[in-house]
Amino acid sequence: MTEETAVNYTHYDYLDLAPGASSARIETSYAQLLERFGYGDTDAGQDLSGLVRMVHAAYEVLSNPDSRRKYDATLDQEAAMADAELKAALDQQPSWQPRVVQDVPVPLQSALRALAA
């Protein structure tokens, strides 16, 4: 059974930036992305409209110092909660006994004994 994990992209991801990026870097990245997506070209804009909207939204938040400060605080809080959850999961004792490499499964032991006899 596999468990699917949702990927949460941040505004920094949409602008292809590291969280500590300068205001100038934010401006440059925003302009480069719009150029790369051909923003203004009606055909390209129709295909990527959702992504372009996400880039615009990311720029709106990250280009405003107050909005960016609040956003970064939210990201920090979410990261701390995720770290605490992971630590709690790792601190739990496993409900199964780990196997040692030298342990040989019983059916294999029986088969080897039968071959040796």
Secondary structure, DSSP 8 states (H G I E B T S, - for coil): ----------HHHHTT--TT--HHHHHHHHHHHHHHTTTT-HHHHHHTHHHHHHHHHHHHHHHSHHHHHHHHHHHHHHHHHHHHHHHHHHHS--SS----TT---HHHHHHHHHHH-
